[in-house]
Amino acid sequence: MVTSELLYLGFLGAVSLERLAELFISRRNARRAFAKGGVEVGQGHFRVMALMHTAFLAACALEVGALDRPFPGLVGLAALLVALLAQGLRYWVIATLGEQWNVRIIVVPGAAPVSGGPYRYLRHPNYAAVIVEMVAIPMIHGAWLTALVFSALNAAVLHVRIRAEEEALGPSYAARMGGLPRLVPGRRPAPERPSAP
């Protein structure tokens, strides 16, 4: 008999395969970016981020199995729908960025900032999708502890990641995209703090 737990583990397996496919696309795009003179920044925090994302999927499975979390009915179905919508946003981002999409921060000198697709509304739609996934994927099967812990870890990593990325993208990015909210549509961006002397 197929249980909800087995179905959930199958879903996590599918997400894992999707992440592996994204790494393949990312590596291909990285090679192309480096061939155009691309420069990578943020390698230190990238390692932490990669480890966190791997641990996240494992924690979802472990919490459901070890703590015997039951399928939460309508809450679980709503979480599944939200997780699938977040995946749709992720695919929209990848399609919009094309060869510029990467899991690493690689900036090609002179490349114009992408301002189409979801980038008409947010500076960082991919990170918005990740924030949603960190809550929705565990809650599909009631893994609320994983949702809480990894949402907090993700917030800390994104705090570093977004600052590094925006700094690397430079003044042309700030001029073109600075008026958009970072993660929540319709929300005005916070004013930039002046640098300390």
N, C-alpha and C positions, 0 to 999 in steps of 0.2 A: 504494500500500500504506500502510495506517495503521500508524504506528510507535508505540512506547510513549511517545516524546517528544511526538508530536502529541497523543496521548491526555492526557498530563500537561498540555500547554499548554491543552487544552480544559478540563481540570479547573480550572486556574488562572483561566481566563476565566470559568467558572461561579462561582468564589469571588468574583471581582471584581464580577460582576453582583449577587451576593448582598450584597456590601458596599455597593453603590450603593443597593440596595433598603433596607438598614438606615439609610443616611443620609437617605433620604426619610422613613422612619418617625420617625427621630430629629428631623428638622426639624419635622415635624407635632407631635410631642410637646413640643418646645421651645416652639413657639407657644402651645400650650395651657398649659404651665407658666408662661410669662411672663404670660399673661392672668390667671393666678391669683396673681400677685405673686411668681413665682419669681425667685431671685437666682442668677446664674452666678458660679462661681469657677474658678480654674485655667486661664484662657484661654491663658496663656503656655505651659504644658506641653502643652496640648491640641494646639497647632500642631505641636509636635515629635512628639507621638504620631501624629497624622494623617500627617505626612510619613514617619515610620518605617514605618507599616502599608502605605503606598503603595509605598515602596521595597522592602519585604519581598517582595511578590508579584513585582515586577520582578526582584529578585535571584534568586528561585527559578528563573524562566525563563532568566535570563542564565547562571547557573552551569551549569544542565543543558546549555544550548546551547554556550556558549563553552568550557567545560571538558570537554565530551563525557562527562557523567556517565551511566553505563549504568543501566538499570532494575535495582534490587537484588533482584529475585525476591521471596521470602517476606518479607524485611524491608520491601520496598516495599508489599506487600499488607497487612502488619500496620500500617504507617504510615497507609495509606489508611483502614483500619478505625478506627484511633484518631482520625484527623482527622474522620471522619464522626461518631463518638461525641461529639467536642468540639463539632461543629456542633449535634448534638442537645441538648447542654447549653446552648448559646447560645440556641437556640429556646425551651427551657424557661424560661430567664431572661427573655427578651423577653415570653413569654406570661404569666409570673408578675407581672412589673412592670407590664404594660399601659402606660397613659399615662405612668407614671413612668420607663419605660426611656428612656435617652438615651445618646449617645456623649459628651455633655458633662456637666459637673457642674452641674446646675440644681436648687436646693433650693427647694421650695415651703414657706413658713412654715406650721407646724402640721400638715403631712402626716405621718401615722404611718409608721414604718419598716415595710417589707414583710418578713414573717417566714415566709411560706409557700413552697411549691415547693422549689427548691434552697437557698433561704435558711434552711431548717430545719437545714441541715448546714454551710453556709459563709457567711461575711460577704460574700465576693466571688466567687461562682461564675462570673461572666462573665470575670473576669480569670484564673481557673483554666483556663477553656476557651482563652483566648488563649495562655497559657503552653504548653499542650499543642499548640496549632496551630503555634506557632513552631518546634517540633521536628518534629511529624508531617508537616506539609505539604511542607517541603523534602525530608524523608527518603523520601517516596513515590518520588522518582526520584533518590535518592542525593546530594542537594545538602547535604552535611554541613557545608560551610563556611558556607552561609547559615543553617543551623540554629544553629550555634555563635555567629556574629556577632550575629544578630538576637535570639537568646535573651538574650545579655548586654545588648544595648541595651534590650530589653523589660524586663529586671529593673531597670535603672536608671530607666526611665520609670515603671514601676509603683511603685517605691519612693516617688517624688514624688507620683504620682497617688493612691495609696491613702491616704497621710497627708492630702492636701488634701481628699479626699472625706470621710473620717471626721471631720475637723475641721469641715467645712461642715455635716455632718449633725447634729452637736451632741450634747448630753447625753442626749436621749431615745433616739437611735440607740445610743449607747455603753451605756446601761442595758439596752436590749433585746437588742442583738446582740453586746455585748462579750465574752460568754462563749463565743462560737463561734470556731472557727479561721478564719483569714482565707482560706486557699487550699487547704489539704490536709485532707480529712475525717478526723475522729478525732484530729487533732493538737491538743493543748492550746495555746491562745493564749499567746504570750510576755507576761510582765507588762509593763505600761506603764511606761516610764521617767518619773520625775518631771521636770517642766520645770525648766530652769535658772533660778536666781533672777535 
